[in-house]
Structure formats: C-alpha cells, structure tokens
Amino acid sequence: MAGELWRTGLDLAPSRRQYYLHNFLSSQPDLNFHNPAVQDAILDVARFWLDRGVDGFRLDVINYLAHDRALTDNPVAPYAATPVATIRFQRQRHNKSQPEALGFVRRLRALLDIYGDRMAVGEIFDDDMLARQLEYTDGPDRLHTAYSFHLLNARAATPRLFSEALTAWAKAFGWPSWSLGNHDVPRFPSRLAADDPGLTRTLLLLLLCLRGTPFLYQGEELGLPQACIPLERLRDPFAIASWTDAAQDAGRDGARTPMPWTDTQIDNGWLPMDRRHLALSVSRQEQDAASMLNFTRRALALRRNHPALQVGQAVMIEAPPNILAFERRTDGERLLCLFELGGSETLFPLAEPSTLLDCACSGTVDGTAIRLPACGAAIVSLHPLPDTPRS
C-alpha cells in the first residue's frame, strides 16, 4: 500500500521510527481493528455516549474500518491522465471492505440493542456502492441503515441512476438511506441540476419519494448553489491540493460555507459566504410562499402525510427513457411518482382512476394523462378499479 496511504511516523513519534496507515489525511492514522483491545476501547467510547442519552451514531466510511492483515499491496490503477491525488494511482482493494469490519459491526449493533431505541447509520464508499451498502445492512446484527456515494458521486440526474438504486434494494432485508449532497461533494443544485431552480425542486422531491430514509444537507432546502471561494480562503486540504486556476473549483469547501440565515454578508468566518447565497437566505424565503424553502416544507409534509412514501414498497413502472416512474405501495395506498429528467415535455398516460396530489409539483392533469413539463414532476394517488383487488 504505497503512495499517500503511508507516511513515515517520525513526525508523530520520533522514538518509534515506524510507518503508519492512513486512508485519508496524514493527521488521521487508522486504528488497528484487528486488535481486540482496540475494539473494546472503541465500544467503551460508544457506551460512554449511549449512557448519556445519544440517539445513535453516524459511522464515517465504515467499510474502511479494517485493512488486509497481510498488508497486501493494492494493484495499480489505470489512468489516462496523471491523477491529482496520489491515492488515485491505486485500486483501493486491500485497505477497505475487509470481512473483519463486519465482525466489529456485529459487536456495535449488540451494544446498541441493549439500549433499545438507538440506531447507527453507516457511510459507504466503495467500487460497488450499492452492493456494499446492502452488505452492511443485511441482517439484524448489522447497521440499522446505510447510505453510499451512489447518488453523491453522480454528475447527471438520469432515470437510470435512481432506478438502479431502487431496484438494488427492492428485495433487500435492510433499510437504505439516501442523500443528494453532503459536506464531501459539490452541492447538488449545481452538480446535478446546473443551477436550474425547477430541476432542483424536482430532484429534492424525488429524494423524498425514494424508499428509505432521506438526508437533507444544510442549504439544500434553500436551493443553494455550489459556492465560489478564492484559493487563499480555502481550508480543505483536498481542495487546496487539487486547485487549478482554470477550473477555480472550491471542491468540498464550496458546500461548507455558512448558512445564510439572513441576507447579511459574513466574511470573517471559517469560510466566506458566496454573495449569490444572500438572495436565497432563510429570512427572504420565509416571506415568499413560492420559495424553495416553502416548497421543501410542502414536500416534507407530503411524505409525512402518506405512509406509502414513508414505508411502502417501491415498484418500478415502465416509462419512456426520459421519465423515472415508480409506485410506492402499502396495503392501503398506492402513489405513482413521475419525474421528467431528460428536458422534454412528456404526456404520461394513466390506466386507472387517479388524483394528482397537491404538493407544488409542476405536472398537470391532461384528460387521462399527466403532462410533465421539462424537468417536471407529479405525484399521483391511484384508485383501484371497481371489484379489482389492490395489488
């Protein structure tokens, strides 16, 4: 395991003259979870916080918990251009996703179960995001839920992206979590919606309609775009290392700027505010019934008021290639969720009686069909035909 994974430990402890493994920054040495004493110590830390009443834990890149015991070298990764980060020279095979990590997950879950109504959510980053996400939630002795970078790493919001996620979890034991953005990736209104307000709304509603637990990252309810930050104000080591004058990409710091509660500029904080965010402040959007903030509240209320969106099964529906269509189903409710992601107005026919739900969606009823504008959405309540049993 060469490259930036390893660094001499002389600056950490001169008397040791040893190397240490760090999967991320050199200031973040990995613990040796092959050592039972290390596991016991971490469980003691968890017990300390559980005794004080925390509801649970978010476990950062939980599948990186254990490395290959033999310290086998990672294979060389192919690349067309020289990677900016030296870690990209390798295929990350032997420093993550080892079976021993699941052994510790079982111990942690057993501890959480003692305390009753507590939970653990894991973050997954791997070559096959969905498969690893499933593995870490596949059973009552694993995580309560997990999210991966399947959606977070995406650069295009296509029907296939979301259908792959729904299909992978259709018959799974575990329960997924989903997020379009967080502190590690550019903000989704810029990354997936090209800063288009209409598509931003559609994608946020889509997130809330997926089967699983949705996570909203601060500022998404306001529709904040990725912030622009000059090089001299960057804080994130990865953003600084990968900066180019041509791209002027703020990297992860572009999603970490202060929340614009008011339209007052703050430049003396940890990171400067992007002036474009001031017009999207909470104080301004509170006064506008048609704002992104109030749309988000209506979308959250829709999910809260419909059990099918909370716990129902997700069933994919055949649709044109530009449409993502799926049903959320419980014994007492069926909701058809329609999202136009190709940029073309589309008429989607309905084969049974239905009611278009009022959630500030852009889709409209057109006879026996739903008219979806470009990048539009509609949530439709389906009514069973007379004398036809519910599916």
Buried (B, 14 or more C-beta within 10 A) or exposed (E): BEBBBBBEBEEEEEEEEEBBBBBBEBEEBBEBBBEEEEBEEBBEEBEEEBEEEEEBBEBEBBBBBBBBEEEEEBEEEEEEEEBEEEBBBBEBBBBBBBEBBBBBBEBBBEBBEEBEEBBBBBBBBBEBBBEBBBBBBBBEEBBBBBBBBBBBEBEEBBBEBBBBBBBBBEEBEBBBBBBBBBEBBBBBBBBBBEBBBBBBBBBBBBBBBBBBBBBBBBBBBBBBBBBBBEEEEBEBBBBEEBBEEEEEBBBBBBBBBBBBEEBEEBEEEEBBBBEBBBEBBBEBBEEEEEBBBBBBEBBBEBBEEBBBBBEBBBBBEEBEEBBBBBBBBBEEBBBBBBBBBBEBEBEBEBEEEBEBBEBBBBBEBEEEEBBBBBBBBBBBBBEEEEEEEEE
